[in-house]
């Protein structure tokens, strides 16, 4: 679980830990399902989104590489923002 927590962007991890405690114990309780394989990736400068078979994950580029800014995301409808289980505040 430590390796999964290390992939979270600092703000995302901070929000998770404020809401649910230390990342290593909070992340499993979020209930993310198996995301499946990668279906599509789009990069927009320093941001990206990865559409998986069963999930959508948003990323941002940091000095140390790409980090997850939101996961467990599902679209709410055309023109509407995604609803995410984990996201930065």
Backbone bond lengths (Angstrom), bond angles and torsions (degrees), N, CA, C in turn:
res aa  C-N    CA-C-N  psi(-1)  N-CA   C-N-CA  omega(-1)  CA-C   N-CA-C  phi
1 X - - - 1.441 - - 1.525 110.77 -
2 X 1.328 116.45 -28.83 1.468 118.94 178.81 1.520 111.38 -60.68
3 X 1.340 117.10 -37.15 1.459 119.31 -179.60 1.529 110.70 -68.33
4 X 1.327 118.09 -35.96 1.471 120.94 176.42 1.528 110.04 -66.63
5 X 1.315 116.89 -41.44 1.472 120.47 178.99 1.526 110.75 -63.83
6 X 1.320 117.41 -34.67 1.459 121.28 179.96 1.526 112.00 -67.05
7 X 1.325 117.59 -19.57 1.464 121.53 179.44 1.520 113.08 -83.69
8 X 1.324 117.05 -11.60 1.462 120.23 179.85 1.525 111.02 -77.37
9 X 1.323 115.76 141.54 1.466 121.02 174.11 1.524 108.32 -64.11
10 X 1.327 118.27 150.11 1.466 120.47 -177.67 1.530 113.99 -52.20
11 X 1.317 118.35 -46.16 1.462 121.00 -179.39 1.518 112.86 -66.66
12 X 1.328 116.28 -34.71 1.465 121.15 178.89 1.519 110.02 -68.45
13 X 1.326 115.63 -45.18 1.463 119.53 178.78 1.534 110.68 -63.51
14 X 1.330 116.64 -41.30 1.460 121.11 179.97 1.533 110.76 -61.34
15 X 1.331 117.09 -43.91 1.462 120.92 178.73 1.524 110.92 -63.37
16 X 1.324 117.12 -44.79 1.463 121.37 178.22 1.524 110.63 -58.56
17 X 1.333 116.46 -47.04 1.460 120.53 -176.63 1.532 111.87 -69.77
18 X 1.317 118.08 -32.59 1.468 120.24 176.34 1.522 110.30 -67.00
19 X 1.331 115.78 -37.31 1.463 120.64 -177.54 1.523 113.29 -81.32
20 X 1.356 117.63 -33.41 1.466 119.03 -168.28 1.528 115.61 -136.79
21 X 1.330 118.92 6.57 1.461 120.53 179.26 1.515 112.13 94.47
22 X 1.345 117.35 -169.31 1.469 121.74 -176.08 1.534 112.22 -53.78
23 X 1.308 115.69 139.06 1.460 122.24 -175.40 1.527 112.57 -52.56
24 X 1.326 117.99 -45.26 1.472 120.08 -174.69 1.524 112.68 -62.40
25 X 1.321 118.35 -25.83 1.462 120.33 176.25 1.527 111.85 -98.57
26 X 1.332 117.88 -27.77 1.468 121.66 -178.18 1.528 112.60 -77.38
27 X 1.319 117.05 -39.75 1.461 120.52 -174.81 1.532 112.37 -59.17
28 X 1.321 120.18 -45.11 1.467 119.00 178.66 1.531 113.28 -63.48
29 X 1.316 117.22 -28.58 1.469 120.90 -178.77 1.524 112.82 -76.47
30 X 1.327 117.59 -15.78 1.457 120.63 -179.39 1.528 110.24 -64.42
31 X 1.310 116.77 -31.51 1.457 120.55 176.49 1.510 115.20 82.78
32 X 1.320 117.04 33.05 1.462 119.38 175.75 1.519 108.95 -67.17
33 X 1.322 116.17 136.02 1.461 119.98 178.80 1.529 109.80 -86.38
34 X 1.316 115.66 172.57 1.459 121.00 175.52 1.528 107.22 -60.72
35 X 1.347 118.02 119.13 1.460 120.04 -173.69 1.520 114.30 -72.21
36 X 1.329 118.30 -17.95 1.452 120.71 -176.25 1.515 111.36 76.51
37 X 1.303 116.22 -170.85 1.455 121.69 -176.36 1.520 113.55 -80.99
38 X 1.323 115.32 164.23 1.469 122.28 -179.76 1.521 109.74 -73.38
39 X 1.332 115.80 130.26 1.462 121.74 177.39 1.518 111.80 -105.23
40 X 1.355 116.44 -34.08 1.460 119.41 -175.77 1.519 109.47 -162.01
41 X 1.330 116.76 146.75 1.462 122.56 176.00 1.522 107.83 -134.11
42 X 1.322 115.72 133.28 1.463 120.42 174.63 1.517 108.41 -129.99
43 X 1.332 115.63 132.60 1.459 121.99 -179.38 1.520 108.58 -115.91
44 X 1.337 115.23 131.72 1.461 122.63 178.62 1.520 107.61 -125.93
45 X 1.314 117.88 84.48 1.461 121.40 -178.96 1.517 111.24 66.37
46 X 1.326 116.84 -111.34 1.468 121.28 -178.28 1.526 112.62 -97.01
47 X 1.319 117.58 7.20 1.459 122.28 178.69 1.526 109.71 -123.82
48 X 1.331 114.98 156.09 1.461 119.81 178.44 1.517 109.40 -154.43
49 X 1.317 115.68 160.66 1.446 119.88 169.36 1.511 108.46 -133.28
50 X 1.325 114.20 144.23 1.456 121.60 -179.45 1.521 107.09 -119.96
51 X 1.311 115.64 118.90 1.457 120.28 176.40 1.520 107.54 -94.65
52 X 1.326 115.31 120.24 1.450 122.89 179.56 1.527 108.77 -104.64
53 X 1.323 117.37 175.82 1.464 119.79 179.35 1.525 111.78 -60.29
54 X 1.347 117.35 -38.66 1.467 120.81 -174.29 1.528 113.30 -128.24
55 X 1.305 118.29 21.70 1.461 120.52 -176.18 1.524 108.41 -165.54
56 X 1.314 115.43 162.24 1.455 122.23 168.65 1.521 106.30 -129.64
57 X 1.331 116.26 133.15 1.460 122.58 -177.14 1.524 108.30 -123.58
58 X 1.320 116.55 135.16 1.462 121.77 176.80 1.524 108.62 -105.42
59 X 1.335 116.09 141.06 1.462 122.90 -176.05 1.524 110.77 -127.96
60 X 1.319 114.89 158.42 1.465 121.48 171.67 1.522 107.74 -137.26
61 X 1.317 115.93 147.65 1.468 121.92 -179.50 1.526 108.53 -88.86
62 X 1.339 115.76 126.18 1.460 123.54 176.03 1.523 107.93 -118.05
63 X 1.325 117.66 172.68 1.468 121.08 178.35 1.523 111.61 -54.44
64 X 1.318 117.73 -36.04 1.465 122.16 -178.57 1.513 114.43 -88.05
65 X 1.325 118.58 4.00 1.463 122.04 179.47 1.520 111.88 120.75
66 X 1.321 115.51 -168.51 1.456 122.17 -178.90 1.521 110.27 -76.71
67 X 1.328 116.42 137.12 1.465 122.49 178.26 1.529 108.70 -131.20
68 X 1.324 115.94 148.57 1.462 123.04 -179.38 1.527 109.79 -76.45
69 X 1.333 116.43 123.66 1.459 120.78 176.13 1.524 111.40 -99.84
70 X 1.331 117.28 -22.27 1.464 121.55 177.27 1.523 108.92 -158.02
71 X 1.343 115.29 143.93 1.475 121.06 179.63 1.516 109.08 -147.07
72 X 1.320 115.29 163.90 1.452 119.57 -176.60 1.515 110.41 69.30
73 X 1.321 116.86 37.68 1.462 122.03 -172.27 1.527 111.38 -98.74
74 X 1.333 114.56 138.16 1.460 120.97 175.96 1.530 108.02 -131.08
75 X 1.337 116.50 141.85 1.461 119.25 179.38 1.526 110.37 -68.90
76 X 1.325 115.93 146.95 1.459 121.58 179.60 1.524 112.21 -100.82
77 X 1.296 117.05 -5.19 1.460 121.51 179.77 1.508 110.29 139.36
78 X 1.320 117.00 166.87 1.465 120.73 -179.57 1.529 111.78 -56.33
79 X 1.309 115.83 128.10 1.459 121.52 178.33 1.514 114.92 76.49
80 X 1.318 118.10 0.80 1.461 122.68 -179.81 1.528 110.12 -100.89
81 X 1.334 117.95 152.06 1.464 119.85 177.44 1.526 111.26 -70.68
82 X 1.316 115.43 161.27 1.458 121.51 176.04 1.526 109.40 -75.47
83 X 1.310 115.99 150.84 1.456 122.17 171.54 1.527 106.46 -102.49
84 X 1.348 117.66 125.65 1.460 121.54 -173.18 1.526 111.69 -123.01
85 X 1.324 115.26 143.21 1.462 121.25 176.50 1.529 111.20 -71.27
86 X 1.320 116.13 -37.56 1.462 122.45 179.50 1.520 107.65 -127.07
87 X 1.325 117.48 127.03 1.465 120.43 177.18 1.503 109.93 -158.85
88 X 1.316 115.90 159.28 1.459 118.93 178.18 1.516 109.56 -73.98
89 X 1.318 114.32 153.64 1.468 119.14 -177.65 1.493 113.45 -80.63
